[in-house]
């Protein structure tokens, strides 16, 4: 682990979608671009199949709270519940250690 490593937070959003998700991709892209502009935002990783998993990374719990309450994000949450998702779960975790492997380093 890097000596400069500082713990941070991961918001893990897992979901299943309804059949008709018209407008979802556009809103997801808009939210990703908006999140990048928020104080405390560190990054995002996402994968979608039958189960979607999006993990966003934040400097603090306060940054996560502020993002959750951002006006455009509140509207996206509302539309998600009424239009796009059958089910979702959100987990917030503190990341205290990390490591990685990449064959691209060789």
Phi and psi restraints in degrees (range 20) as a CNS / XPLOR table:
assign (resid 1 and name C) (resid 2 and name N)
       (resid 2 and name CA) (resid 2 and name C) 1.0 -64.3 20.0 2
assign (resid 2 and name N) (resid 2 and name CA)
       (resid 2 and name C) (resid 3 and name N) 1.0 139.5 20.0 2
assign (resid 2 and name C) (resid 3 and name N)
       (resid 3 and name CA) (resid 3 and name C) 1.0 -66.0 20.0 2
assign (resid 3 and name N) (resid 3 and name CA)
       (resid 3 and name C) (resid 4 and name N) 1.0 -17.1 20.0 2
assign (resid 3 and name C) (resid 4 and name N)
       (resid 4 and name CA) (resid 4 and name C) 1.0 -93.6 20.0 2
assign (resid 4 and name N) (resid 4 and name CA)
       (resid 4 and name C) (resid 5 and name N) 1.0 6.7 20.0 2
assign (resid 4 and name C) (resid 5 and name N)
       (resid 5 and name CA) (resid 5 and name C) 1.0 -63.8 20.0 2
assign (resid 5 and name N) (resid 5 and name CA)
       (resid 5 and name C) (resid 6 and name N) 1.0 131.5 20.0 2
assign (resid 5 and name C) (resid 6 and name N)
       (resid 6 and name CA) (resid 6 and name C) 1.0 -120.9 20.0 2
assign (resid 6 and name N) (resid 6 and name CA)
       (resid 6 and name C) (resid 7 and name N) 1.0 126.2 20.0 2
assign (resid 6 and name C) (resid 7 and name N)
       (resid 7 and name CA) (resid 7 and name C) 1.0 -53.9 20.0 2
assign (resid 7 and name N) (resid 7 and name CA)
       (resid 7 and name C) (resid 8 and name N) 1.0 149.9 20.0 2
assign (resid 7 and name C) (resid 8 and name N)
       (resid 8 and name CA) (resid 8 and name C) 1.0 -146.0 20.0 2
assign (resid 8 and name N) (resid 8 and name CA)
       (resid 8 and name C) (resid 9 and name N) 1.0 -177.4 20.0 2
assign (resid 8 and name C) (resid 9 and name N)
       (resid 9 and name CA) (resid 9 and name C) 1.0 -119.6 20.0 2
assign (resid 9 and name N) (resid 9 and name CA)
       (resid 9 and name C) (resid 10 and name N) 1.0 146.5 20.0 2
assign (resid 9 and name C) (resid 10 and name N)
       (resid 10 and name CA) (resid 10 and name C) 1.0 -118.3 20.0 2
assign (resid 10 and name N) (resid 10 and name CA)
       (resid 10 and name C) (resid 11 and name N) 1.0 130.4 20.0 2
assign (resid 10 and name C) (resid 11 and name N)
       (resid 11 and name CA) (resid 11 and name C) 1.0 -103.5 20.0 2
assign (resid 11 and name N) (resid 11 and name CA)
       (resid 11 and name C) (resid 12 and name N) 1.0 114.1 20.0 2
assign (resid 11 and name C) (resid 12 and name N)
       (resid 12 and name CA) (resid 12 and name C) 1.0 -102.0 20.0 2
assign (resid 12 and name N) (resid 12 and name CA)
       (resid 12 and name C) (resid 13 and name N) 1.0 115.4 20.0 2
assign (resid 12 and name C) (resid 13 and name N)
       (resid 13 and name CA) (resid 13 and name C) 1.0 -111.6 20.0 2
assign (resid 13 and name N) (resid 13 and name CA)
       (resid 13 and name C) (resid 14 and name N) 1.0 111.0 20.0 2
assign (resid 13 and name C) (resid 14 and name N)
       (resid 14 and name CA) (resid 14 and name C) 1.0 -110.4 20.0 2
assign (resid 14 and name N) (resid 14 and name CA)
       (resid 14 and name C) (resid 15 and name N) 1.0 142.9 20.0 2
assign (resid 14 and name C) (resid 15 and name N)
       (resid 15 and name CA) (resid 15 and name C) 1.0 -155.6 20.0 2
assign (resid 15 and name N) (resid 15 and name CA)
       (resid 15 and name C) (resid 16 and name N) 1.0 158.9 20.0 2
assign (resid 15 and name C) (resid 16 and name N)
       (resid 16 and name CA) (resid 16 and name C) 1.0 -121.7 20.0 2
assign (resid 16 and name N) (resid 16 and name CA)
       (resid 16 and name C) (resid 17 and name N) 1.0 145.3 20.0 2
assign (resid 16 and name C) (resid 17 and name N)
       (resid 17 and name CA) (resid 17 and name C) 1.0 -105.2 20.0 2
assign (resid 17 and name N) (resid 17 and name CA)
       (resid 17 and name C) (resid 18 and name N) 1.0 159.6 20.0 2
assign (resid 17 and name C) (resid 18 and name N)
       (resid 18 and name CA) (resid 18 and name C) 1.0 -75.0 20.0 2
assign (resid 18 and name N) (resid 18 and name CA)
       (resid 18 and name C) (resid 19 and name N) 1.0 176.3 20.0 2
assign (resid 18 and name C) (resid 19 and name N)
       (resid 19 and name CA) (resid 19 and name C) 1.0 -69.6 20.0 2
assign (resid 19 and name N) (resid 19 and name CA)
       (resid 19 and name C) (resid 20 and name N) 1.0 -49.5 20.0 2
assign (resid 19 and name C) (resid 20 and name N)
       (resid 20 and name CA) (resid 20 and name C) 1.0 -98.8 20.0 2
assign (resid 20 and name N) (resid 20 and name CA)
       (resid 20 and name C) (resid 21 and name N) 1.0 109.8 20.0 2
assign (resid 20 and name C) (resid 21 and name N)
       (resid 21 and name CA) (resid 21 and name C) 1.0 -119.3 20.0 2
assign (resid 21 and name N) (resid 21 and name CA)
       (resid 21 and name C) (resid 22 and name N) 1.0 39.2 20.0 2
assign (resid 21 and name C) (resid 22 and name N)
       (resid 22 and name CA) (resid 22 and name C) 1.0 -54.3 20.0 2
assign (resid 22 and name N) (resid 22 and name CA)
       (resid 22 and name C) (resid 23 and name N) 1.0 128.3 20.0 2
assign (resid 22 and name C) (resid 23 and name N)
       (resid 23 and name CA) (resid 23 and name C) 1.0 89.8 20.0 2
assign (resid 23 and name N) (resid 23 and name CA)
       (resid 23 and name C) (resid 24 and name N) 1.0 -8.4 20.0 2
assign (resid 23 and name C) (resid 24 and name N)
       (resid 24 and name CA) (resid 24 and name C) 1.0 -63.8 20.0 2
assign (resid 24 and name N) (resid 24 and name CA)
       (resid 24 and name C) (resid 25 and name N) 1.0 -50.6 20.0 2
assign (resid 24 and name C) (resid 25 and name N)
       (resid 25 and name CA) (resid 25 and name C) 1.0 -59.5 20.0 2
assign (resid 25 and name N) (resid 25 and name CA)
       (resid 25 and name C) (resid 26 and name N) 1.0 -41.7 20.0 2
assign (resid 25 and name C) (resid 26 and name N)
       (resid 26 and name CA) (resid 26 and name C) 1.0 -63.3 20.0 2
assign (resid 26 and name N) (resid 26 and name CA)
       (resid 26 and name C) (resid 27 and name N) 1.0 -42.8 20.0 2
assign (resid 26 and name C) (resid 27 and name N)
       (resid 27 and name CA) (resid 27 and name C) 1.0 -68.5 20.0 2
assign (resid 27 and name N) (resid 27 and name CA)
       (resid 27 and name C) (resid 28 and name N) 1.0 -40.3 20.0 2
assign (resid 27 and name C) (resid 28 and name N)
       (resid 28 and name CA) (resid 28 and name C) 1.0 -60.8 20.0 2
assign (resid 28 and name N) (resid 28 and name CA)
       (resid 28 and name C) (resid 29 and name N) 1.0 -43.6 20.0 2
assign (resid 28 and name C) (resid 29 and name N)
       (resid 29 and name CA) (resid 29 and name C) 1.0 -63.7 20.0 2
assign (resid 29 and name N) (resid 29 and name CA)
       (resid 29 and name C) (resid 30 and name N) 1.0 -42.1 20.0 2
assign (resid 29 and name C) (resid 30 and name N)
       (resid 30 and name CA) (resid 30 and name C) 1.0 -62.0 20.0 2
assign (resid 30 and name N) (resid 30 and name CA)
       (resid 30 and name C) (resid 31 and name N) 1.0 -43.2 20.0 2
assign (resid 30 and name C) (resid 31 and name N)
       (resid 31 and name CA) (resid 31 and name C) 1.0 -67.1 20.0 2
assign (resid 31 and name N) (resid 31 and name CA)
       (resid 31 and name C) (resid 32 and name N) 1.0 -37.9 20.0 2
assign (resid 31 and name C) (resid 32 and name N)
       (resid 32 and name CA) (resid 32 and name C) 1.0 -63.8 20.0 2
assign (resid 32 and name N) (resid 32 and name CA)
       (resid 32 and name C) (resid 33 and name N) 1.0 -44.2 20.0 2
assign (resid 32 and name C) (resid 33 and name N)
       (resid 33 and name CA) (resid 33 and name C) 1.0 -65.2 20.0 2
assign (resid 33 and name N) (resid 33 and name CA)
       (resid 33 and name C) (resid 34 and name N) 1.0 -39.1 20.0 2
assign (resid 33 and name C) (resid 34 and name N)
       (resid 34 and name CA) (resid 34 and name C) 1.0 -68.0 20.0 2
assign (resid 34 and name N) (resid 34 and name CA)
       (resid 34 and name C) (resid 35 and name N) 1.0 -41.4 20.0 2
assign (resid 34 and name C) (resid 35 and name N)
       (resid 35 and name CA) (resid 35 and name C) 1.0 -59.8 20.0 2
assign (resid 35 and name N) (resid 35 and name CA)
       (resid 35 and name C) (resid 36 and name N) 1.0 -39.4 20.0 2
assign (resid 35 and name C) (resid 36 and name N)
       (resid 36 and name CA) (resid 36 and name C) 1.0 -59.0 20.0 2
assign (resid 36 and name N) (resid 36 and name CA)
       (resid 36 and name C) (resid 37 and name N) 1.0 -23.1 20.0 2
assign (resid 36 and name C) (resid 37 and name N)
       (resid 37 and name CA) (resid 37 and name C) 1.0 -91.2 20.0 2
assign (resid 37 and name N) (resid 37 and name CA)
       (resid 37 and name C) (resid 38 and name N) 1.0 -5.0 20.0 2
assign (resid 37 and name C) (resid 38 and name N)
       (resid 38 and name CA) (resid 38 and name C) 1.0 -82.5 20.0 2
assign (resid 38 and name N) (resid 38 and name CA)
       (resid 38 and name C) (resid 39 and name N) 1.0 139.8 20.0 2
assign (resid 38 and name C) (resid 39 and name N)
       (resid 39 and name CA) (resid 39 and name C) 1.0 -59.0 20.0 2
assign (resid 39 and name N) (resid 39 and name CA)
       (resid 39 and name C) (resid 40 and name N) 1.0 133.6 20.0 2
assign (resid 39 and name C) (resid 40 and name N)
       (resid 40 and name CA) (resid 40 and name C) 1.0 90.5 20.0 2
assign (resid 40 and name N) (resid 40 and name CA)
       (resid 40 and name C) (resid 41 and name N) 1.0 -4.5 20.0 2
assign (resid 40 and name C) (resid 41 and name N)
       (resid 41 and name CA) (resid 41 and name C) 1.0 -72.1 20.0 2
assign (resid 41 and name N) (resid 41 and name CA)
       (resid 41 and name C) (resid 42 and name N) 1.0 135.2 20.0 2
assign (resid 41 and name C) (resid 42 and name N)
       (resid 42 and name CA) (resid 42 and name C) 1.0 -116.3 20.0 2
assign (resid 42 and name N) (resid 42 and name CA)
       (resid 42 and name C) (resid 43 and name N) 1.0 -27.9 20.0 2
assign (resid 42 and name C) (resid 43 and name N)
       (resid 43 and name CA) (resid 43 and name C) 1.0 162.4 20.0 2
assign (resid 43 and name N) (resid 43 and name CA)
       (resid 43 and name C) (resid 44 and name N) 1.0 179.5 20.0 2
assign (resid 43 and name C) (resid 44 and name N)
       (resid 44 and name CA) (resid 44 and name C) 1.0 -151.5 20.0 2
assign (resid 44 and name N) (resid 44 and name CA)
       (resid 44 and name C) (resid 45 and name N) 1.0 147.5 20.0 2
assign (resid 44 and name C) (resid 45 and name N)
       (resid 45 and name CA) (resid 45 and name C) 1.0 -136.6 20.0 2
assign (resid 45 and name N) (resid 45 and name CA)
       (resid 45 and name C) (resid 46 and name N) 1.0 141.5 20.0 2
assign (resid 45 and name C) (resid 46 and name N)
       (resid 46 and name CA) (resid 46 and name C) 1.0 -149.1 20.0 2
assign (resid 46 and name N) (resid 46 and name CA)
       (resid 46 and name C) (resid 47 and name N) 1.0 147.6 20.0 2
assign (resid 46 and name C) (resid 47 and name N)
       (resid 47 and name CA) (resid 47 and name C) 1.0 -147.7 20.0 2
assign (resid 47 and name N) (resid 47 and name CA)
       (resid 47 and name C) (resid 48 and name N) 1.0 140.5 20.0 2
assign (resid 47 and name C) (resid 48 and name N)
       (resid 48 and name CA) (resid 48 and name C) 1.0 -133.8 20.0 2
assign (resid 48 and name N) (resid 48 and name CA)
       (resid 48 and name C) (resid 49 and name N) 1.0 129.1 20.0 2
assign (resid 48 and name C) (resid 49 and name N)
       (resid 49 and name CA) (resid 49 and name C) 1.0 -142.2 20.0 2
assign (resid 49 and name N) (resid 49 and name CA)
       (resid 49 and name C) (resid 50 and name N) 1.0 -133.1 20.0 2
assign (resid 49 and name C) (resid 50 and name N)
       (resid 50 and name CA) (resid 50 and name C) 1.0 -63.2 20.0 2
assign (resid 50 and name N) (resid 50 and name CA)
       (resid 50 and name C) (resid 51 and name N) 1.0 -33.8 20.0 2
assign (resid 50 and name C) (resid 51 and name N)
       (resid 51 and name CA) (resid 51 and name C) 1.0 -113.9 20.0 2
assign (resid 51 and name N) (resid 51 and name CA)
       (resid 51 and name C) (resid 52 and name N) 1.0 124.4 20.0 2
assign (resid 51 and name C) (resid 52 and name N)
       (resid 52 and name CA) (resid 52 and name C) 1.0 -92.4 20.0 2
assign (resid 52 and name N) (resid 52 and name CA)
       (resid 52 and name C) (resid 53 and name N) 1.0 140.5 20.0 2
assign (resid 52 and name C) (resid 53 and name N)
       (resid 53 and name CA) (resid 53 and name C) 1.0 -133.6 20.0 2
assign (resid 53 and name N) (resid 53 and name CA)
       (resid 53 and name C) (resid 54 and name N) 1.0 121.6 20.0 2
assign (resid 53 and name C) (resid 54 and name N)
       (resid 54 and name CA) (resid 54 and name C) 1.0 -126.1 20.0 2
assign (resid 54 and name N) (resid 54 and name CA)
       (resid 54 and name C) (resid 55 and name N) 1.0 128.7 20.0 2
assign (resid 54 and name C) (resid 55 and name N)
       (resid 55 and name CA) (resid 55 and name C) 1.0 -119.3 20.0 2
assign (resid 55 and name N) (resid 55 and name CA)
       (resid 55 and name C) (resid 56 and name N) 1.0 120.6 20.0 2
assign (resid 55 and name C) (resid 56 and name N)
       (resid 56 and name CA) (resid 56 and name C) 1.0 -109.6 20.0 2
assign (resid 56 and name N) (resid 56 and name CA)
       (resid 56 and name C) (resid 57 and name N) 1.0 150.0 20.0 2
assign (resid 56 and name C) (resid 57 and name N)
       (resid 57 and name CA) (resid 57 and name C) 1.0 -118.3 20.0 2
assign (resid 57 and name N) (resid 57 and name CA)
       (resid 57 and name C) (resid 58 and name N) 1.0 137.3 20.0 2
assign (resid 57 and name C) (resid 58 and name N)
       (resid 58 and name CA) (resid 58 and name C) 1.0 -139.2 20.0 2
assign (resid 58 and name N) (resid 58 and name CA)
       (resid 58 and name C) (resid 59 and name N) 1.0 150.6 20.0 2
assign (resid 58 and name C) (resid 59 and name N)
       (resid 59 and name CA) (resid 59 and name C) 1.0 -69.6 20.0 2
assign (resid 59 and name N) (resid 59 and name CA)
       (resid 59 and name C) (resid 60 and name N) 1.0 -30.9 20.0 2
assign (resid 59 and name C) (resid 60 and name N)
       (resid 60 and name CA) (resid 60 and name C) 1.0 -153.6 20.0 2
assign (resid 60 and name N) (resid 60 and name CA)
       (resid 60 and name C) (resid 61 and name N) 1.0 164.3 20.0 2
assign (resid 60 and name C) (resid 61 and name N)
       (resid 61 and name CA) (resid 61 and name C) 1.0 -65.3 20.0 2
assign (resid 61 and name N) (resid 61 and name CA)
       (resid 61 and name C) (resid 62 and name N) 1.0 -33.5 20.0 2
assign (resid 61 and name C) (resid 62 and name N)
       (resid 62 and name CA) (resid 62 and name C) 1.0 -62.7 20.0 2
assign (resid 62 and name N) (resid 62 and name CA)
       (resid 62 and name C) (resid 63 and name N) 1.0 -41.7 20.0 2
assign (resid 62 and name C) (resid 63 and name N)
       (resid 63 and name CA) (resid 63 and name C) 1.0 -63.0 20.0 2
assign (resid 63 and name N) (resid 63 and name CA)
       (resid 63 and name C) (resid 64 and name N) 1.0 -39.7 20.0 2
assign (resid 63 and name C) (resid 64 and name N)
       (resid 64 and name CA) (resid 64 and name C) 1.0 -64.1 20.0 2
assign (resid 64 and name N) (resid 64 and name CA)
       (resid 64 and name C) (resid 65 and name N) 1.0 -45.7 20.0 2
assign (resid 64 and name C) (resid 65 and name N)
       (resid 65 and name CA) (resid 65 and name C) 1.0 -59.3 20.0 2
assign (resid 65 and name N) (resid 65 and name CA)
       (resid 65 and name C) (resid 66 and name N) 1.0 -44.3 20.0 2
assign (resid 65 and name C) (resid 66 and name N)
       (resid 66 and name CA) (resid 66 and name C) 1.0 -63.7 20.0 2
assign (resid 66 and name N) (resid 66 and name CA)
       (resid 66 and name C) (resid 67 and name N) 1.0 -40.3 20.0 2
assign (resid 66 and name C) (resid 67 and name N)
       (resid 67 and name CA) (resid 67 and name C) 1.0 -64.8 20.0 2
assign (resid 67 and name N) (resid 67 and name CA)
       (resid 67 and name C) (resid 68 and name N) 1.0 -43.5 20.0 2
assign (resid 67 and name C) (resid 68 and name N)
       (resid 68 and name CA) (resid 68 and name C) 1.0 -59.6 20.0 2
assign (resid 68 and name N) (resid 68 and name CA)
       (resid 68 and name C) (resid 69 and name N) 1.0 -31.8 20.0 2
assign (resid 68 and name C) (resid 69 and name N)
       (resid 69 and name CA) (resid 69 and name C) 1.0 -95.8 20.0 2
assign (resid 69 and name N) (resid 69 and name CA)
       (resid 69 and name C) (resid 70 and name N) 1.0 0.5 20.0 2
assign (resid 69 and name C) (resid 70 and name N)
       (resid 70 and name CA) (resid 70 and name C) 1.0 -63.7 20.0 2
assign (resid 70 and name N) (resid 70 and name CA)
       (resid 70 and name C) (resid 71 and name N) 1.0 134.9 20.0 2
assign (resid 70 and name C) (resid 71 and name N)
       (resid 71 and name CA) (resid 71 and name C) 1.0 -55.9 20.0 2
assign (resid 71 and name N) (resid 71 and name CA)
       (resid 71 and name C) (resid 72 and name N) 1.0 -49.3 20.0 2
assign (resid 71 and name C) (resid 72 and name N)
       (resid 72 and name CA) (resid 72 and name C) 1.0 -66.1 20.0 2
assign (resid 72 and name N) (resid 72 and name CA)
       (resid 72 and name C) (resid 73 and name N) 1.0 -35.5 20.0 2
assign (resid 72 and name C) (resid 73 and name N)
       (resid 73 and name CA) (resid 73 and name C) 1.0 -67.6 20.0 2
assign (resid 73 and name N) (resid 73 and name CA)
       (resid 73 and name C) (resid 74 and name N) 1.0 -37.4 20.0 2
assign (resid 73 and name C) (resid 74 and name N)
       (resid 74 and name CA) (resid 74 and name C) 1.0 -60.5 20.0 2
assign (resid 74 and name N) (resid 74 and name CA)
       (resid 74 and name C) (resid 75 and name N) 1.0 -40.8 20.0 2
assign (resid 74 and name C) (resid 75 and name N)
       (resid 75 and name CA) (resid 75 and name C) 1.0 -65.6 20.0 2
assign (resid 75 and name N) (resid 75 and name CA)
       (resid 75 and name C) (resid 76 and name N) 1.0 -40.7 20.0 2
assign (resid 75 and name C) (resid 76 and name N)
       (resid 76 and name CA) (resid 76 and name C) 1.0 -63.4 20.0 2
assign (resid 76 and name N) (resid 76 and name CA)
       (resid 76 and name C) (resid 77 and name N) 1.0 -39.8 20.0 2
assign (resid 76 and name C) (resid 77 and name N)
       (resid 77 and name CA) (resid 77 and name C) 1.0 -60.9 20.0 2
assign (resid 77 and name N) (resid 77 and name CA)
       (resid 77 and name C) (resid 78 and name N) 1.0 -44.3 20.0 2
assign (resid 77 and name C) (resid 78 and name N)
       (resid 78 and name CA) (resid 78 and name C) 1.0 -60.9 20.0 2
assign (resid 78 and name N) (resid 78 and name CA)
       (resid 78 and name C) (resid 79 and name N) 1.0 -47.1 20.0 2
assign (resid 78 and name C) (resid 79 and name N)
       (resid 79 and name CA) (resid 79 and name C) 1.0 -65.3 20.0 2
assign (resid 79 and name N) (resid 79 and name CA)
       (resid 79 and name C) (resid 80 and name N) 1.0 -36.7 20.0 2
assign (resid 79 and name C) (resid 80 and name N)
       (resid 80 and name CA) (resid 80 and name C) 1.0 -58.1 20.0 2
assign (resid 80 and name N) (resid 80 and name CA)
       (resid 80 and name C) (resid 81 and name N) 1.0 -44.0 20.0 2
assign (resid 80 and name C) (resid 81 and name N)
       (resid 81 and name CA) (resid 81 and name C) 1.0 -68.0 20.0 2
assign (resid 81 and name N) (resid 81 and name CA)
       (resid 81 and name C) (resid 82 and name N) 1.0 -36.8 20.0 2
assign (resid 81 and name C) (resid 82 and name N)
       (resid 82 and name CA) (resid 82 and name C) 1.0 -91.5 20.0 2
assign (resid 82 and name N) (resid 82 and name CA)
       (resid 82 and name C) (resid 83 and name N) 1.0 -27.5 20.0 2
assign (resid 82 and name C) (resid 83 and name N)
       (resid 83 and name CA) (resid 83 and name C) 1.0 -112.8 20.0 2
assign (resid 83 and name N) (resid 83 and name CA)
       (resid 83 and name C) (resid 84 and name N) 1.0 -43.2 20.0 2
assign (resid 83 and name C) (resid 84 and name N)
       (resid 84 and name CA) (resid 84 and name C) 1.0 -110.2 20.0 2
assign (resid 84 and name N) (resid 84 and name CA)
       (resid 84 and name C) (resid 85 and name N) 1.0 -31.4 20.0 2
assign (resid 84 and name C) (resid 85 and name N)
       (resid 85 and name CA) (resid 85 and name C) 1.0 -105.3 20.0 2
assign (resid 85 and name N) (resid 85 and name CA)
       (resid 85 and name C) (resid 86 and name N) 1.0 137.4 20.0 2
assign (resid 85 and name C) (resid 86 and name N)
       (resid 86 and name CA) (resid 86 and name C) 1.0 -82.6 20.0 2
assign (resid 86 and name N) (resid 86 and name CA)
       (resid 86 and name C) (resid 87 and name N) 1.0 -38.7 20.0 2
assign (resid 86 and name C) (resid 87 and name N)
       (resid 87 and name CA) (resid 87 and name C) 1.0 -156.7 20.0 2
assign (resid 87 and name N) (resid 87 and name CA)
       (resid 87 and name C) (resid 88 and name N) 1.0 146.4 20.0 2
assign (resid 87 and name C) (resid 88 and name N)
       (resid 88 and name CA) (resid 88 and name C) 1.0 -152.7 20.0 2
assign (resid 88 and name N) (resid 88 and name CA)
       (resid 88 and name C) (resid 89 and name N) 1.0 159.9 20.0 2
assign (resid 88 and name C) (resid 89 and name N)
       (resid 89 and name CA) (resid 89 and name C) 1.0 -140.2 20.0 2
assign (resid 89 and name N) (resid 89 and name CA)
       (resid 89 and name C) (resid 90 and name N) 1.0 140.7 20.0 2
assign (resid 89 and name C) (resid 90 and name N)
       (resid 90 and name CA) (resid 90 and name C) 1.0 -120.5 20.0 2
assign (resid 90 and name N) (resid 90 and name CA)
       (resid 90 and name C) (resid 91 and name N) 1.0 132.2 20.0 2
assign (resid 90 and name C) (resid 91 and name N)
       (resid 91 and name CA) (resid 91 and name C) 1.0 -123.9 20.0 2
assign (resid 91 and name N) (resid 91 and name CA)
       (resid 91 and name C) (resid 92 and name N) 1.0 138.9 20.0 2
assign (resid 91 and name C) (resid 92 and name N)
       (resid 92 and name CA) (resid 92 and name C) 1.0 -117.6 20.0 2
assign (resid 92 and name N) (resid 92 and name CA)
       (resid 92 and name C) (resid 93 and name N) 1.0 123.6 20.0 2
assign (resid 92 and name C) (resid 93 and name N)
       (resid 93 and name CA) (resid 93 and name C) 1.0 -128.8 20.0 2
assign (resid 93 and name N) (resid 93 and name CA)
       (resid 93 and name C) (resid 94 and name N) 1.0 146.0 20.0 2
assign (resid 93 and name C) (resid 94 and name N)
       (resid 94 and name CA) (resid 94 and name C) 1.0 -91.7 20.0 2
assign (resid 94 and name N) (resid 94 and name CA)
       (resid 94 and name C) (resid 95 and name N) 1.0 127.5 20.0 2
assign (resid 94 and name C) (resid 95 and name N)
       (resid 95 and name CA) (resid 95 and name C) 1.0 -95.7 20.0 2
assign (resid 95 and name N) (resid 95 and name CA)
       (resid 95 and name C) (resid 96 and name N) 1.0 114.6 20.0 2
assign (resid 95 and name C) (resid 96 and name N)
       (resid 96 and name CA) (resid 96 and name C) 1.0 -104.8 20.0 2
assign (resid 96 and name N) (resid 96 and name CA)
       (resid 96 and name C) (resid 97 and name N) 1.0 -19.1 20.0 2
assign (resid 96 and name C) (resid 97 and name N)
       (resid 97 and name CA) (resid 97 and name C) 1.0 -145.5 20.0 2
assign (resid 97 and name N) (resid 97 and name CA)
       (resid 97 and name C) (resid 98 and name N) 1.0 153.7 20.0 2
assign (resid 97 and name C) (resid 98 and name N)
       (resid 98 and name CA) (resid 98 and name C) 1.0 -153.0 20.0 2
assign (resid 98 and name N) (resid 98 and name CA)
       (resid 98 and name C) (resid 99 and name N) 1.0 153.8 20.0 2
assign (resid 98 and name C) (resid 99 and name N)
       (resid 99 and name CA) (resid 99 and name C) 1.0 -155.6 20.0 2
assign (resid 99 and name N) (resid 99 and name CA)
       (resid 99 and name C) (resid 100 and name N) 1.0 163.3 20.0 2
assign (resid 99 and name C) (resid 100 and name N)
       (resid 100 and name CA) (resid 100 and name C) 1.0 -149.5 20.0 2
assign (resid 100 and name N) (resid 100 and name CA)
       (resid 100 and name C) (resid 101 and name N) 1.0 165.7 20.0 2
assign (resid 100 and name C) (resid 101 and name N)
       (resid 101 and name CA) (resid 101 and name C) 1.0 -129.3 20.0 2
assign (resid 101 and name N) (resid 101 and name CA)
       (resid 101 and name C) (resid 102 and name N) 1.0 141.8 20.0 2
assign (resid 101 and name C) (resid 102 and name N)
       (resid 102 and name CA) (resid 102 and name C) 1.0 -146.7 20.0 2
assign (resid 102 and name N) (resid 102 and name CA)
       (resid 102 and name C) (resid 103 and name N) 1.0 122.2 20.0 2
assign (resid 102 and name C) (resid 103 and name N)
       (resid 103 and name CA) (resid 103 and name C) 1.0 -71.9 20.0 2
assign (resid 103 and name N) (resid 103 and name CA)
       (resid 103 and name C) (resid 104 and name N) 1.0 -10.0 20.0 2
assign (resid 103 and name C) (resid 104 and name N)
       (resid 104 and name CA) (resid 104 and name C) 1.0 -72.8 20.0 2
assign (resid 104 and name N) (resid 104 and name CA)
       (resid 104 and name C) (resid 105 and name N) 1.0 -15.2 20.0 2
assign (resid 104 and name C) (resid 105 and name N)
       (resid 105 and name CA) (resid 105 and name C) 1.0 -74.6 20.0 2
assign (resid 105 and name N) (resid 105 and name CA)
       (resid 105 and name C) (resid 106 and name N) 1.0 -12.1 20.0 2
